[in-house]
Amino acid sequence: MYWLKIDVHTPDQFRDAVANVFFEMGSGVEEPASPRLGMSVVRGYFPVQTRPDRTVSELRRRVENILGREVRLDVRRISAEDWSVSWRKEYKPLRIGERLVVKPTWESFQPGPEDLVIEMDPGLAFGCGTHPTTAMCLQLLERYVRPGMVVLDVGTGSGILAIAAALLGAGTVWAVDEDPVAVRTARENVARNNLAGRVRVREGNLLDDLSEPADLVVANILAEVLTVLCPAAATALEPGGRFILSGILDRREEMVRRALLANDFRIEEYLAEREWVALVGVRV
């Protein structure tokens, strides 16, 4: 399998907006070291289709609309093996919150007595804790997961949030994704963390075919999808249950807030990092 590795060079102030374009087009995001002060590199990967030039053209058009000028794209065709090597070079153990540590499987780390270590290999799925949207979700899970909870992770990707919820004490975690590659990767990561009995990964669409009521729903996906998800999350949660939402650019925050309020949620908490926002809604 081959991929397009695309680097976009952008001024720092547009970094998150450009990253959101990658997300909207179906790619995860890396942020390699910047070549110079005031500039950022945003990197994404797309599977090579019959017309990869269309992907490049669409990405260029959308980024240039943000920057208001011609943009520099570095495009390279790589194999899946090359992708894995590239990813591993920049992925190191990362502490998030007070107790959670995300550790690549190939790195060594000596945990403290209270540390909860998430062993991760993202493979060809995305979600390793380095992006602000994932990091904020992990912080909020640490705050709100209680022993024995039923947790639903919608759009699980690599499975990182589902694994964190289980390590934090959730009794049952359902992890769902519509991408079969993500489902396979999440299952492998769940097994690596010896959580196959508590984290159940399935392929599906959002909260369709929900099997049991939940105490907490977490979703780190696009703002537009989160607004569509709000009614199903309200149905899934008992009164007092929480909905953690991330993946929201600040300019789309108000849209998500309106969707929460319209579906019987009270907004309990707000986190922001750079241009990204995470919200916690409580089912009333």
KOLNUDO-380096 format. One record per residue (C-alpha): chain; x, y, z; residue number from 1. Coordinates in steps of 0.05 Angstrom, whole numbers, plus 32768, in hexadecimal, padded with zeros to 4 digits. Layout:
N
   chain     xx     yy     zz     n
       A      X      Y      Z   NUM
...
//
This chain:
284
   chain     xx     yy     zz     n
       A   8000   8000   8000     1
       A   8019   8046   7FEF     2
       A   800B   808A   800E     3
       A   8013   80D3   7FFD     4
       A   803B   80F6   8033     5
       A   802A   8140   802D     6
       A   804D   8178   8054     7
       A   802D   81BD   8056     8
       A   8059   81F8   806A     9
       A   802F   822D   808D    10
       A   8037   8268   80BD    11
       A   802C   8252   8105    12
       A   7FEA   8277   810B    13
       A   7FCA   824C   80D5    14
       A   7FE6   820A   80EE    15
       A   7FA6   81EF   810E    16
       A   7F79   8206   80D6    17
       A   7FA5   81E2   80A4    18
       A   7FA6   81A4   80D1    19
       A   7F5A   81A5   80D0    20
       A   7F5B   81A1   8084    21
       A   7F83   8161   8089    22
       A   7F51   8145   80BC    23
       A   7F15   8158   8090    24
       A   7F35   8135   8055    25
       A   7F3F   80F5   807D    26
       A   7F87   80FA   8093    27
       A   7FA7   80FC   80D7    28
       A   7FDC   8130   80E5    29
       A   8024   8134   80FA    30
       A   8049   8174   810B    31
       A   8094   816A   80FC    32
       A   80C8   819B   8113    33
       A   80C0   81DF   80F3    34
       A   80F5   81F7   80C3    35
       A   80F7   823D   80DE    36
       A   80D9   826A   8113    37
       A   8091   827E   8106    38
       A   8085   8246   80D5    39
       A   8066   8201   80DF    40
       A   8064   81C1   80B7    41
       A   8022   819A   80B7    42
       A   8028   8153   809C    43
       A   7FF2   8122   8088    44
       A   7FED   80E0   8063    45
       A   7FBA   80CA   802E    46
       A   7FB3   8086   800E    47
       A   7FC7   8088   7FC5    48
       A   7F88   8085   7F9A    49
       A   7F80   8080   7F4F    50
       A   7F85   80CC   7F4A    51
       A   7FB3   80E5   7F83    52
       A   7FBA   8127   7F5E    53
       A   7F72   8137   7F72    54
       A   7F83   812F   7FBC    55
       A   7FBF   815E   7FB4    56
       A   7F96   8191   7F8D    57
       A   7F5D   8191   7FBF    58
       A   7F8D   8198   7FFA    59
       A   7FB2   81D0   7FD8    60
       A   7F71   81F5   7FC7    61
       A   7F56   81F1   800E    62
       A   7F98   8205   802F    63
       A   7FA1   8240   7FFF    64
       A   7F5B   8257   8012    65
       A   7F72   825B   805A    66
       A   7FB6   827C   804C    67
       A   7F9D   82AA   8014    68
       A   7FD9   829B   7FE9    69
       A   7FFE   8263   7FC5    70
       A   8015   822D   7FF4    71
       A   8052   81FF   7FF5    72
       A   8042   81B5   7FF6    73
       A   8076   817F   7FFA    74
       A   8058   813E   7FDE    75
       A   8079   80FA   7FE1    76
       A   805F   80B5   7FD0    77
       A   8074   8083   8005    78
       A   8066   803A   8018    79
       A   8042   8026   8057    80
       A   8085   800F   8073    81
       A   80A5   8053   8066    82
       A   8069   8073   8089    83
       A   8074   804A   80C7    84
       A   80BE   805A   80CA    85
       A   80B0   80A5   80C2    86
       A   807B   80A4   80F9    87
       A   80A7   807F   812B    88
       A   80E0   80B2   8127    89
       A   80B4   80E8   8147    90
       A   8089   80C0   8176    91
       A   80A4   80BE   81BE    92
       A   8085   80AF   8203    93
       A   8056   80E8   8216    94
       A   8038   80F8   8259    95
       A   7FF1   8115   8256    96
       A   7FCC   812B   8294    97
       A   7FE3   8111   82D8    98
       A   7FE5   80C5   82CD    99
       A   7FE0   80B4   8283   100
       A   801F   80A5   825B   101
       A   801A   8094   8211   102
       A   8055   8067   81FF   103
       A   8066   804E   81BA   104
       A   8071   8003   81BC   105
       A   80B8   800A   81A2   106
       A   80CE   803D   81D7   107
       A   80E5   802F   821E   108
       A   80C6   8052   825A   109
       A   80CB   8049   82A5   110
       A   8086   8057   82C3   111
       A   8079   8074   8308   112
       A   804C   8050   833A   113
       A   800E   8078   8326   114
       A   801A   807A   82DA   115
       A   7FE9   805A   82AA   116
       A   8011   8048   826C   117
       A   7FEE   8042   8229   118
       A   8017   8017   81FA   119
       A   800B   8031   81B3   120
       A   801C   8021   816C   121
       A   7FEF   804C   8140   122
       A   7FFF   8024   8101   123
       A   7FD8   8042   80C7   124
       A   7FA3   8060   80F5   125
       A   7FA9   80A3   8117   126
       A   7FA6   80B5   8161   127
       A   7FE6   80B3   818A   128
       A   7FDB   80EB   81BD   129
       A   8008   811F   819D   130
       A   7FD0   814A   817F   131
       A   7FAC   817B   81AD   132
       A   7F68   815D   819E   133
       A   7F7D   8118   81B7   134
       A   7FA4   8134   81F1   135
       A   7F68   815C   820A   136
       A   7F3C   811E   8205   137
       A   7F6E   80F7   822F   138
       A   7F70   812E   8264   139
       A   7F24   812E   8268   140
       A   7F1F   80E3   826B   141
       A   7F4F   80E4   82A6   142
       A   7F21   8116   82C8   143
       A   7EDE   80F3   82BC   144
       A   7EE6   80A8   82B5   145
       A   7ED1   8082   82F3   146
       A   7ED9   8038   8305   147
       A   7EA5   800B   82E3   148
       A   7E8C   803F   82B0   149
       A   7E73   802C   826B   150
       A   7E99   8058   8239   151
       A   7E8E   8061   81EF   152
       A   7EC8   8078   81C3   153
       A   7EAC   8090   8180   154
       A   7EDE   8093   8147   155
       A   7F12   806D   816F   156
       A   7F4B   8070   813C   157
       A   7F87   804F   815D   158
       A   7F5E   803F   819B   159
       A   7F85   806D   81C8   160
       A   7F48   808D   81EB   161
       A   7F26   804A   81F6   162
       A   7F65   802D   8214   163
       A   7F6E   806A   8241   164
       A   7F26   8063   825A   165
       A   7F31   801A   826C   166
       A   7F73   8028   828F   167
       A   7F4F   805F   82B7   168
       A   7F1D   802C   82D0   169
       A   7EE3   8028   829F   170
       A   7EC1   7FE4   82A4   171
       A   7EAD   7FDF   825B   172
       A   7EC6   8009   8220   173
       A   7EA7   8006   81DB   174
       A   7ED5   8020   81A4   175
       A   7EB6   802C   8160   176
       A   7ED3   8043   811D   177
       A   7EBA   803E   80D6   178
       A   7F01   8035   80BA   179
       A   7F15   7FEB   80B9   180
       A   7F5F   7FFE   80BD   181
       A   7F51   8025   80FD   182
       A   7F28   7FEB   8119   183
       A   7F61   7FBA   810D   184
       A   7F95   7FE9   812B   185
       A   7F69   7FF8   8168   186
       A   7F60   7FAE   8175   187
       A   7FAB   7FA3   8172   188
       A   7FB8   7FDC   81A2   189
       A   7F82   7FC3   81D2   190
       A   7FA4   7F7E   81D2   191
       A   7FE8   7F9E   81DE   192
       A   7FCC   7FBE   821D   193
       A   7FAB   7F7D   8235   194
       A   7F66   7F9C   8233   195
       A   7F42   7F6F   8201   196
       A   7F10   7F5A   8236   197
       A   7EFB   7FA1   8246   198
       A   7F03   7FC8   8205   199
       A   7ED7   7FAF   81CC   200
       A   7EE8   7FCB   8188   201
       A   7EB7   7FC7   814F   202
       A   7EAF   7FE4   8109   203
       A   7E73   8011   8103   204
       A   7E57   8056   80F9   205
       A   7E56   8084   8135   206
       A   7E24   806A   816A   207
       A   7DFB   803E   813C   208
       A   7DE7   7FFB   815B   209
       A   7DF7   8011   81A2   210
       A   7DF5   7FD4   81CF   211
       A   7DEF   7FF4   8215   212
       A   7DE6   8038   8236   213
       A   7E26   805D   8245   214
       A   7E41   8088   827D   215
       A   7E71   80AE   8251   216
       A   7E79   80B9   8206   217
       A   7EBA   80D4   81E8   218
       A   7EC3   80EB   81A0   219
       A   7F00   810B   8181   220
       A   7EE7   8119   813A   221
       A   7ED4   8154   810E   222
       A   7EA6   8189   812A   223
       A   7E72   817D   80F4   224
       A   7E6F   8133   8106   225
       A   7E6A   8144   8150   226
       A   7E2C   816E   8144   227
       A   7E0B   8133   8120   228
       A   7E20   8105   8159   229
       A   7E00   812E   8190   230
       A   7DB9   8110   818C   231
       A   7DD5   80C8   818D   232
       A   7E03   80D9   81C8   233
       A   7DC7   80F6   81EE   234
       A   7DA1   80B5   81E2   235
       A   7DDD   808A   81F7   236
       A   7DE9   80AF   8238   237
       A   7DC1   80AB   8278   238
       A   7DB3   80EE   829B   239
       A   7DF4   8106   82BA   240
       A   7E1E   80E2   8285   241
       A   7E55   8108   8263   242
       A   7E67   8114   821B   243
       A   7EAF   8128   820D   244
       A   7EB7   8149   81C9   245
       A   7EF9   815D   81A7   246
       A   7F13   816B   8162   247
       A   7EF1   81B0   8162   248
       A   7F13   81EB   8142   249
       A   7F03   822A   816B   250
       A   7EDC   8249   8132   251
       A   7EAD   820E   8133   252
       A   7EA4   820C   817F   253
       A   7E63   8232   8180   254
       A   7E43   8202   814E   255
       A   7E54   81C7   817B   256
       A   7E3C   81EB   81B9   257
       A   7DF8   81F8   8198   258
       A   7DF2   81AE   8185   259
       A   7E00   8199   81CD   260
       A   7DCE   81C9   81EB   261
       A   7D99   81B4   81B8   262
       A   7DA1   816C   81CD   263
       A   7D98   8172   8219   264
       A   7DE1   817C   822C   265
       A   7DFC   81AE   825E   266
       A   7E42   81C5   824D   267
       A   7E6D   81B6   828A   268
       A   7EB5   81C1   8273   269
       A   7EDF   81E1   823D   270
       A   7F28   81D5   822B   271
       A   7F50   81F8   81F5   272
       A   7F95   81EE   81D8   273
       A   7FAD   8219   819F   274
       A   7F71   821E   8170   275
       A   7F51   81DC   8188   276
       A   7F17   81D6   81B9   277
       A   7EFC   819D   81E2   278
       A   7EB8   819F   8206   279
       A   7E96   8174   823B   280
       A   7E4B   8170   823A   281
       A   7E21   8152   8272   282
       A   7DDF   8130   825F   283
       A   7DA7   8153   8286   284
//
